[in-house]
Every structure is written in C-alpha cells, then in structure tokens.
Amino acid sequence: MSRRSGGWIIAVFVGIVIAALMGVIHLPYVIIQPGPVVNTLGNGSGGKPLITVEGKATYPTTGSLDFTTVSVLGGPNNRVNVWEWITGHLDQTNSVEPEDLLFPKGVTSTQVDQQNAAEMADSQQEAIAVALRGLGQTVPEVVIVKELAKDSPAGGVLRAGDILVSIDGTAVTTPDGVRAAVRAHKPGDKAVFTVNRDGKKLVLSVTTADSEGHTVVGVFLQTSFDFPIKVTINAGDVGGPSAGMMFSLAVYDKLTPGALTGGAAIAGTGTINSVGAVGGIGGIQQKLVGAKRGGAIWFLAPAANCKEVVGHVPDGLRVIKVSTFTQARDAVEAIAAKKTASLPTCT
C-alpha cells in the first residue's frame, strides 16, 4: 500500500470517527422551527370541531383563522446533537437558542409541558370571555389565588382557592388589577386583602415583599368566569397562551351571521387577556413562515412583536399589526370587505 493511499484511509477513518462523535455529543441548545397551523374555524384533534357552542345558535362560516405554532427540537430530556445544531444554524427559518430560554434550570420538560397546558387553558377562557363581551354579553369575572410561591410573604394568610374581592378597599376583578394594587405599595408595607373563603368574607393583612424591583405578595393568580353559554375549544396537545387572540376571533365568528373573514385565508398569533389586550409572543419569525406554508395571505401580528417582524415577512404574506381584540376583529372585517389600504402594518 502506497503512502498516499494510506493517508487517504487515515483521513476517511478520522472523518468517520468525527462524524460519529458529532452524532453522540449533545448540546444544551434548542432549535425553534416553523410549526403547523390549525384553522380555528375547522376541526381540532380527533376530527371534532375545534370550537363547539351549547346554549346559543351558531352560524356556518368560510375562510380560515389559523393559529400558528412552533416546533421545538431539543430540551433537557432530548438534547440536540452537533449535527442538528449545525443544520439548525444553516436553515434560515430556524432559531437556535440556549436551552434555558425555554427550559429554565431546575425545571423539567414535564413541568414545562404542564405550565404550557395551564397557559393554554387560561388563554381559552379569556378568549371566550372577550368574544362574548364583544357580542354585548355580560361575563362576570373573579380572580382566584391559584397557589402560593415558595416562601411566599402571604404564607399563612392567603390560601389557594381564595377569591379576591378587594385590596385596600378597591375592588379587583383582573390579575392586572391585583398587581397594580400591590405595586402601589412599597416593599414591606401591609396590604389589606378582602377575600371570599368557603363562603365567608375575610379581611386579611399581608406584608408585601420585593422581587426584582417589584412589590409582590408571592401568589399565582387565576381568572374564573361565569359564562352565559358553554363554549368548548378543542385544541389538542398544543400548549402556551399564544393562540388566544385567534380563538377569540373564531368564537366571535361562530356566533355571528356570515363569514367574518369573507372567505379569506388569515393566520395570526398573540395572547389575549380578559379586557381584550393582545400581547406579544415568542417565535414570531417561525410563525410567519409556518403561516405562509399553511396557505395564509394575511397575518395578524401583535404590535409588541413588530421589531421582530420587520425584515422577516415571507413573500406573498401581508402583516397587520394589532394591539386589541377590537383592532383584530376590525382588520378581519376590512380584509373581508377588501378595504385594506389603511390597515396598519409593522414598519
């Protein structure tokens, strides 16, 4: 065997070893990829309608109001290898991020999934409330203590399940209202909570504390609604709160005559709170790609995400920025009426 051929054999062997190592060496990164879209006006998991209503007439509709998703490769229980990390960087539609961006240290993948499922459930309830209120219906709302944080300053005073009535004599009906009332205090001040517990009204004093520059009492909150009709959203195993705005539009469409979209293919993303404010989300650039691949012509994007949108809109997709449910609904109606010249976009 010649010296030259021996060198080639060694080079091939080394290459094979390196390739093998790249497949078994795992890195603490995640790859965020465009995910599938789901038409909120169509069917969800199991082929059943994504949105069903009991107690009020619904109307046939056309077009699509797609909620968008991302796919995540990696995580503490299934880390990406070197090959995947390299190909993730080469695909411009992907985003390669440190693992702890989605999976904070000390939190398991199962715990993240559980949190995402809880956020999805909450977003559905808020979306239904917003849609029904948009139709002029009254939807009473209360804020409940879901759980107390570890070493909570409210420990031994507030309990999970307490219904918050007022703070310092001012009625509170939303989590934002609770946070504002608490943050009106300096850390160490006492805040007076009036709560309903097991059918009894209690007045309790809670000493506030500081957390990253904010005054807190160390509780996690949950909103509960008293709906006049039963609306069910069947989103399957998708998690997180980012489909809230699209759910609210779909419920509104189902409960109003005619097609809200006018038959147009519209996708979007954004959280929704109970007063109809649309919030920013993660993975907006991947969701734009997913929307285009899913056939959308129009995309409703939270105004809070506009900086990430600019320069990353796929050809043939038009983005409309929205900050509230009302703006989103009006934009869809304008698209249906083909009166889109004045619709705001991200610039």
C-alpha positions as CSV (number, residue, x, y, z in Angstrom):
1,M,0.0,0.0,0.0
2,S,1.4,3.4,-1.0
3,R,2.0,6.2,1.4
4,R,-0.7,8.3,-0.4
5,S,-3.4,5.7,-0.2
6,G,-2.5,5.1,3.5
7,G,-3.1,8.8,4.1
8,W,-6.5,8.7,2.5
9,I,-7.5,5.7,4.6
10,I,-6.5,7.5,7.8
11,A,-8.3,10.7,6.7
12,V,-11.5,8.7,5.9
13,F,-11.2,6.9,9.3
14,V,-10.8,10.2,11.2
15,G,-13.7,11.6,9.3
16,I,-15.9,8.7,10.3
17,V,-14.9,9.0,13.9
18,I,-15.6,12.7,13.9
19,A,-19.0,12.2,12.3
20,A,-19.9,9.5,14.8
21,L,-18.8,11.8,17.7
22,M,-20.9,14.7,16.3
23,G,-23.9,12.4,16.4
24,V,-23.5,11.4,20.0
25,I,-22.3,14.6,21.5
26,H,-25.3,16.6,22.8
27,L,-25.5,20.3,23.4
28,P,-27.7,22.5,25.7
29,Y,-29.5,24.2,22.9
30,V,-33.0,24.1,21.4
31,I,-33.9,24.6,17.7
32,I,-37.1,26.6,17.2
33,Q,-38.7,25.7,13.8
34,P,-41.9,26.7,12.0
35,G,-44.7,24.5,13.1
36,P,-48.1,23.6,11.6
37,V,-51.1,25.9,11.5
38,V,-54.6,25.0,12.7
39,N,-57.8,26.6,11.4
40,T,-59.8,27.6,14.4
41,L,-62.9,27.5,12.2
42,G,-62.3,23.9,11.3
43,N,-61.7,20.7,13.2
44,G,-59.3,20.1,16.1
45,S,-57.9,16.8,17.4
46,G,-59.8,13.7,16.7
47,G,-61.6,15.3,13.8
48,K,-64.0,17.1,16.1
49,P,-64.9,20.8,15.6
50,L,-62.2,22.9,17.3
51,I,-64.9,25.2,18.7
52,T,-68.3,24.0,19.9
53,V,-71.1,26.0,21.5
54,E,-74.1,25.0,23.6
55,G,-76.9,27.3,24.6
56,K,-76.8,29.7,21.6
57,A,-77.2,29.4,17.9
58,T,-74.0,29.2,15.7
59,Y,-73.6,30.1,12.1
60,P,-71.7,28.5,9.2
61,T,-68.6,30.3,8.1
62,T,-65.9,30.1,5.5
63,G,-62.2,31.1,5.1
64,S,-59.6,30.4,7.8
65,L,-58.5,31.9,11.1
66,D,-55.3,29.9,11.6
67,F,-53.4,29.9,14.9
68,T,-49.7,29.3,14.3
69,T,-47.3,27.2,16.2
70,V,-43.6,26.4,16.5
71,S,-41.9,23.1,16.8
72,V,-39.1,22.7,19.3
73,L,-36.2,20.3,18.8
74,G,-34.2,19.6,22.0
75,G,-34.7,20.1,25.7
76,P,-33.3,18.5,28.9
77,N,-34.6,15.1,28.1
78,N,-33.7,15.0,24.4
79,R,-30.8,17.3,23.7
80,V,-29.7,18.1,20.1
81,N,-26.5,16.7,18.8
82,V,-23.8,18.6,17.0
83,W,-25.2,17.7,13.5
84,E,-28.6,19.0,14.5
85,W,-27.0,22.2,15.9
86,I,-25.1,22.8,12.7
87,T,-28.1,22.2,10.4
88,G,-30.3,24.3,12.6
89,H,-27.9,27.3,12.0
90,L,-27.9,26.6,8.3
91,D,-31.7,26.7,7.9
92,Q,-32.6,30.4,8.0
93,T,-36.1,29.7,9.1
94,N,-34.9,28.2,12.3
95,S,-33.7,29.9,15.5
96,V,-31.1,28.2,17.6
97,E,-31.3,29.3,21.3
98,P,-29.8,28.3,24.6
99,E,-31.8,25.6,26.2
100,D,-32.7,27.5,29.3
101,L,-34.6,30.1,27.2
102,L,-37.4,27.6,27.1
103,F,-36.4,25.2,29.9
104,P,-35.2,27.2,32.9
105,K,-32.6,25.4,35.1
106,G,-34.2,23.2,37.7
107,V,-37.4,22.8,35.7
108,T,-38.1,19.5,33.9
109,S,-39.6,19.1,30.5
110,T,-42.7,17.7,32.1
111,Q,-43.1,20.8,34.3
112,V,-42.7,23.0,31.2
113,D,-45.4,20.9,29.4
114,Q,-47.7,21.3,32.4
115,Q,-47.2,25.0,32.5
116,N,-47.8,25.3,28.8
117,A,-51.0,23.3,29.2
118,A,-52.2,25.5,32.0
119,E,-51.5,28.7,30.0
120,M,-53.4,27.3,27.0
121,A,-56.4,26.5,29.2
122,D,-56.3,30.0,30.7
123,S,-56.0,31.6,27.3
124,Q,-59.1,29.7,26.0
125,Q,-61.2,31.0,28.9
126,E,-60.0,34.6,28.4
127,A,-60.6,34.3,24.6
128,I,-64.2,33.1,25.2
129,A,-64.9,36.0,27.6
130,V,-63.5,38.6,25.2
131,A,-65.6,37.2,22.3
132,L,-68.8,37.1,24.3
133,R,-68.2,40.6,25.6
134,G,-67.6,41.7,22.1
135,L,-71.1,40.5,21.3
136,G,-72.5,42.5,24.2
137,Q,-73.0,39.7,26.7
138,T,-72.2,40.1,30.4
139,V,-69.4,37.8,31.6
140,P,-68.7,38.2,35.4
141,E,-65.1,37.6,36.3
142,V,-63.3,36.9,39.6
143,V,-59.6,36.5,40.5
144,I,-58.6,33.4,42.5
145,V,-55.4,32.6,44.3
146,K,-54.2,29.6,42.3
147,E,-51.2,28.8,44.5
148,L,-48.6,30.4,46.7
149,A,-45.0,30.8,45.7
150,K,-42.3,29.1,47.8
151,D,-41.5,31.2,50.9
152,S,-44.4,33.5,49.9
153,P,-44.9,36.5,52.2
154,A,-48.6,35.7,52.0
155,G,-48.0,32.2,53.5
156,G,-50.2,31.5,56.5
157,V,-52.5,34.4,55.5
158,L,-53.8,33.8,51.9
159,R,-54.7,30.3,50.7
160,A,-55.1,28.6,47.3
161,G,-58.8,28.9,46.4
162,D,-59.3,32.4,48.0
163,I,-61.4,34.6,45.8
164,L,-60.0,38.1,45.8
165,V,-62.7,40.8,46.4
166,S,-60.7,44.0,47.1
167,I,-57.3,45.3,48.1
168,D,-57.1,48.3,50.4
169,G,-60.9,48.8,49.8
170,T,-60.6,48.9,46.0
171,A,-62.4,46.2,44.1
172,V,-60.2,43.9,41.9
173,T,-61.6,41.8,39.1
174,T,-58.5,41.1,37.0
175,P,-54.9,39.9,37.7
176,D,-53.6,43.1,36.3
177,G,-55.8,45.0,38.8
178,V,-54.4,42.9,41.7
179,R,-50.8,43.5,40.6
180,A,-51.4,47.3,40.3
181,A,-52.9,47.4,43.7
182,V,-50.0,45.5,45.3
183,R,-47.4,47.6,43.4
184,A,-48.9,50.8,44.7
185,H,-47.2,49.8,48.0
186,K,-43.5,49.9,48.9
187,P,-42.0,46.5,49.8
188,G,-42.6,45.9,53.5
189,D,-45.9,47.7,53.5
190,K,-49.0,45.9,54.6
191,A,-51.8,45.4,52.0
192,V,-55.3,44.7,53.2
193,F,-57.0,41.9,51.2
194,T,-60.7,41.2,51.4
195,V,-61.4,37.6,50.2
196,N,-64.2,35.1,50.0
197,R,-63.1,31.7,51.5
198,D,-65.5,28.8,51.8
199,G,-68.5,31.2,51.6
200,K,-67.2,33.6,54.2
201,K,-65.8,37.1,53.7
202,L,-62.4,37.7,55.4
203,V,-60.3,40.8,55.8
204,L,-56.6,39.9,55.9
205,S,-53.4,41.9,56.2
206,V,-50.5,40.8,54.1
207,T,-46.9,42.1,54.3
208,T,-45.5,42.8,50.9
209,A,-42.0,42.0,49.7
210,D,-39.6,42.9,46.9
211,S,-39.0,40.7,43.9
212,E,-36.7,42.0,41.1
213,G,-37.7,45.6,41.8
214,H,-41.4,44.9,42.1
215,T,-43.6,44.8,45.1
216,V,-45.2,41.4,45.4
217,V,-47.1,39.2,47.8
218,G,-46.0,35.9,46.3
219,V,-49.1,34.4,44.9
220,F,-50.1,33.0,41.5
221,L,-53.4,34.1,40.2
222,Q,-56.1,32.5,38.1
223,T,-59.1,34.2,36.5
224,S,-62.5,32.5,36.6
225,F,-65.5,33.4,34.5
226,D,-69.3,32.8,34.8
227,F,-70.2,32.2,31.2
228,P,-73.8,32.6,30.0
229,I,-73.3,29.8,27.4
230,K,-71.0,26.9,27.1
231,V,-68.1,27.2,24.7
232,T,-65.5,24.5,24.3
233,I,-62.2,24.8,22.5
234,N,-60.6,21.5,21.4
235,A,-57.0,22.5,20.6
236,G,-55.4,19.1,21.3
237,D,-52.0,19.0,22.8
238,V,-50.9,22.4,21.7
239,G,-49.6,24.4,24.7
240,G,-49.0,28.0,25.7
241,P,-51.1,31.2,25.5
242,S,-50.2,32.5,22.0
243,A,-53.4,31.3,20.3
244,G,-55.7,33.4,22.5
245,M,-56.4,36.2,20.0
246,M,-57.2,33.8,17.2
247,F,-59.5,31.8,19.5
248,S,-61.4,35.0,20.4
249,L,-61.9,35.8,16.7
250,A,-63.1,32.3,15.9
251,V,-65.7,32.2,18.8
252,Y,-66.9,35.6,17.7
253,D,-67.2,34.4,14.1
254,K,-69.1,31.3,15.1
255,L,-71.7,33.3,17.0
256,T,-72.4,35.9,14.3
257,P,-74.1,35.5,10.9
258,G,-71.9,35.4,7.8
259,A,-68.3,34.7,7.4
260,L,-66.2,37.2,9.4
261,T,-63.2,36.6,7.0
262,G,-65.2,36.9,3.8
263,G,-63.6,33.6,2.8
264,A,-60.0,35.0,3.2
265,A,-57.1,32.9,4.4
266,I,-55.9,34.7,7.6
267,A,-53.4,33.5,10.2
268,G,-52.1,35.1,13.3
269,T,-50.8,34.9,16.8
270,G,-50.9,36.8,20.1
271,T,-52.0,36.4,23.7
272,I,-55.3,37.9,24.8
273,N,-56.3,39.0,28.3
274,S,-59.8,39.4,29.7
275,V,-60.0,43.1,28.7
276,G,-59.1,42.3,25.1
277,A,-55.5,43.4,25.0
278,V,-53.3,41.5,22.6
279,G,-49.8,40.6,23.9
280,G,-46.5,39.6,22.3
281,I,-45.3,36.1,21.9
282,G,-42.2,34.1,21.1
283,G,-41.2,32.6,17.8
284,I,-42.9,35.2,15.6
285,Q,-40.5,34.7,12.7
286,Q,-41.0,31.0,12.6
287,K,-44.8,31.5,12.9
288,L,-44.7,33.8,9.8
289,V,-43.0,31.1,7.8
290,G,-45.5,28.5,9.1
291,A,-48.4,30.7,8.2
292,K,-47.1,31.2,4.6
293,R,-46.5,27.5,4.3
294,G,-50.1,26.9,5.5
295,G,-51.6,29.0,2.7
296,A,-52.3,32.3,4.6
297,I,-52.3,35.5,2.7
298,W,-52.8,37.7,5.8
299,F,-51.2,37.6,9.2
300,L,-52.3,39.4,12.4
301,A,-49.3,40.2,14.5
302,P,-49.1,41.7,18.0
303,A,-47.8,45.2,17.8
304,A,-45.3,44.2,20.6
305,N,-43.6,41.9,18.1
306,C,-43.2,44.4,15.3
307,K,-39.5,44.8,15.7
308,E,-39.0,41.1,15.1
309,V,-41.4,41.0,12.2
310,V,-39.7,43.7,10.1
311,G,-37.4,42.2,7.5
312,H,-38.7,38.6,8.1
313,V,-42.0,38.6,6.3
314,P,-42.2,35.8,3.6
315,D,-43.0,37.0,0.1
316,G,-46.8,37.0,-0.5
317,L,-47.7,37.4,3.1
318,R,-49.1,40.7,4.4
319,V,-48.8,41.5,8.1
320,I,-51.3,43.6,10.0
321,K,-50.3,44.8,13.5
322,V,-52.9,44.8,16.2
323,S,-53.0,45.6,19.9
324,T,-56.6,44.7,20.9
325,F,-59.3,42.3,20.0
326,T,-61.3,45.1,18.5
327,Q,-58.5,46.1,16.2
328,A,-58.0,42.4,15.2
329,R,-61.8,42.0,14.5
330,D,-61.9,45.2,12.5
331,A,-58.9,44.2,10.5
332,V,-60.5,40.9,9.6
333,E,-63.7,42.7,8.6
334,A,-61.7,45.1,6.4
335,I,-60.0,42.1,4.7
336,A,-63.4,40.6,4.1
337,A,-64.6,43.8,2.6
338,K,-61.4,44.3,0.5
339,K,-60.8,47.6,2.2
340,T,-57.3,47.1,3.4
341,A,-55.4,50.2,2.2
342,S,-55.4,51.8,5.6
343,L,-54.7,48.8,7.8
344,P,-51.6,49.3,9.9
345,T,-48.5,47.1,9.4
346,C,-45.2,46.7,11.1
347,T,-42.6,49.2,9.9
